[in-house]
């Protein structure tokens, strides 16, 4: 039992550390997700199994991940596929964006998040968008 408590304490400490060391893109997006500004509560660096979600909306089962250049490598892509499969199996949908998308085109990122939250589109990304590629809302169904 002590081991489990120590492990939980270590994970919450790691989550705190990740929140303190957020990237500029995470800081910018968090400024718009916090305090239920989109009508739902998001948590920052929330532990889900062995992973820490950049942003998690528990009530909607949504995780938003912001990815830097390390995610463009073959190793990074394989890790992200494994991680996304785990999160999907845990009942979450995952939206991924490149850091530069948040920094350079935040309105488009927010439109994609809002579209997902409204349920008019089932956006499930296993990789961030390519440079210049955008998420377009699907028509119909909602």
C-alpha positions as CSV (number, residue, x, y, z in Angstrom):
1,X,0.0,0.0,0.0
2,X,2.8,2.4,0.8
3,X,4.3,1.7,-2.6
4,X,1.0,2.7,-4.3
5,X,0.8,5.9,-2.4
6,X,4.4,6.8,-3.2
7,X,3.7,6.0,-6.8
8,X,0.7,8.3,-6.9
9,X,2.5,11.0,-5.1
10,X,5.3,10.7,-7.7
11,X,2.9,10.9,-10.6
12,X,1.1,14.0,-9.1
13,X,4.5,15.5,-8.6
14,X,5.5,14.8,-12.2
15,X,2.2,16.3,-13.4
16,X,2.9,19.5,-11.4
17,X,6.4,19.6,-12.9
18,X,5.0,19.3,-16.4
19,X,2.5,22.1,-15.7
20,X,5.3,24.3,-14.5
21,X,7.4,23.6,-17.6
22,X,4.7,24.0,-20.2
23,X,5.7,25.0,-23.7
24,X,4.7,28.3,-25.2
25,X,2.0,26.5,-27.3
26,X,0.6,24.8,-24.2
27,X,0.5,28.1,-22.3
28,X,-1.3,29.8,-25.1
29,X,-3.9,27.1,-25.6
30,X,-4.4,26.7,-21.8
31,X,-5.2,30.4,-21.6
32,X,-8.3,29.7,-23.7
33,X,-9.3,26.3,-22.3
34,X,-9.1,27.1,-18.6
35,X,-12.0,28.2,-16.4
36,X,-14.5,26.4,-18.6
37,X,-14.3,29.1,-21.3
38,X,-15.5,26.5,-23.9
39,X,-18.3,25.4,-21.6
40,X,-16.5,22.3,-20.2
41,X,-13.7,21.8,-17.8
42,X,-10.2,20.9,-19.0
43,X,-7.4,19.5,-16.9
44,X,-3.8,20.2,-17.7
45,X,-1.1,17.4,-17.7
46,X,-3.7,15.0,-16.4
47,X,-2.5,11.4,-15.7
48,X,-4.3,8.7,-17.8
49,X,-2.8,5.3,-17.1
50,X,1.0,5.5,-17.8
51,X,0.6,8.8,-19.7
52,X,0.1,12.5,-19.0
53,X,-2.5,14.1,-21.3
54,X,-1.6,17.7,-22.3
55,X,-5.3,18.7,-21.9
56,X,-8.1,16.4,-20.8
57,X,-11.9,17.0,-20.7
58,X,-13.1,14.1,-18.6
59,X,-16.8,14.8,-19.1
60,X,-16.5,14.6,-22.9
61,X,-13.8,12.0,-23.0
62,X,-11.5,14.3,-25.1
63,X,-7.8,14.6,-24.9
64,X,-5.9,17.4,-26.7
65,X,-2.2,16.8,-27.4
66,X,0.2,19.4,-28.7
67,X,3.2,18.0,-30.5
68,X,6.6,19.4,-31.2
69,X,9.2,18.2,-33.8
70,X,10.2,15.1,-31.8
71,X,6.8,13.6,-32.8
72,X,7.7,13.8,-36.5
73,X,10.4,11.2,-36.2
74,X,9.7,7.5,-36.8
75,X,10.2,6.7,-33.1
76,X,7.9,9.6,-32.2
77,X,5.2,8.5,-34.6
78,X,5.3,4.9,-33.2
79,X,5.1,6.2,-29.7
80,X,2.1,8.4,-30.5
81,X,0.3,5.5,-32.2
82,X,0.8,3.3,-29.2
83,X,-0.2,6.1,-26.8
84,X,-3.3,7.1,-28.8
85,X,-4.4,3.4,-29.0
86,X,-4.1,3.2,-25.2
87,X,-6.1,6.4,-24.7
88,X,-8.8,5.3,-27.2
89,X,-9.1,2.0,-25.4
90,X,-9.5,4.0,-22.1
91,X,-12.5,5.7,-23.7
92,X,-10.9,8.9,-24.9
93,X,-10.8,10.6,-28.3
94,X,-7.5,12.3,-29.1
95,X,-7.1,15.6,-31.1
96,X,-3.5,16.3,-32.0
97,X,-2.1,19.6,-33.2
98,X,1.5,20.7,-34.0
99,X,2.8,23.4,-31.6
100,X,3.3,25.8,-34.5
101,X,-0.5,25.5,-35.4
102,X,-1.4,26.7,-31.9
103,X,1.2,29.5,-32.1
104,X,0.4,30.6,-35.6
105,X,-3.3,29.8,-36.2
106,X,-5.0,29.5,-32.8
107,X,-8.5,30.3,-34.2
108,X,-8.4,27.3,-36.5
109,X,-7.3,25.0,-33.6
110,X,-10.2,26.4,-31.4
111,X,-12.7,25.8,-34.3
112,X,-11.6,22.2,-34.4
113,X,-11.9,21.7,-30.7
114,X,-15.3,23.5,-30.6
115,X,-16.5,21.3,-33.5
116,X,-15.6,18.2,-31.6
117,X,-17.2,19.4,-28.4
118,X,-20.5,20.2,-30.2
119,X,-20.5,16.6,-31.5
120,X,-21.0,17.7,-35.1
121,X,-17.8,16.0,-36.1
122,X,-16.0,12.9,-34.8
123,X,-12.5,14.2,-35.1
124,X,-10.0,11.5,-34.0
125,X,-6.4,12.2,-35.0
126,X,-3.6,9.7,-34.5
127,X,-1.0,12.2,-35.8
128,X,-0.7,16.0,-35.9
129,X,-1.7,17.7,-39.1
130,X,0.9,18.2,-41.8
131,X,2.4,21.6,-42.3
132,X,-0.3,23.7,-43.9
133,X,-3.0,21.0,-43.5
134,X,-6.2,22.0,-41.6
135,X,-9.0,20.3,-39.9
136,X,-12.3,21.1,-41.7
137,X,-15.6,20.5,-40.0
138,X,-17.6,17.6,-41.5
139,X,-21.0,18.4,-42.9
140,X,-24.2,16.8,-41.8
141,X,-25.0,14.8,-38.7
142,X,-25.5,17.4,-36.0
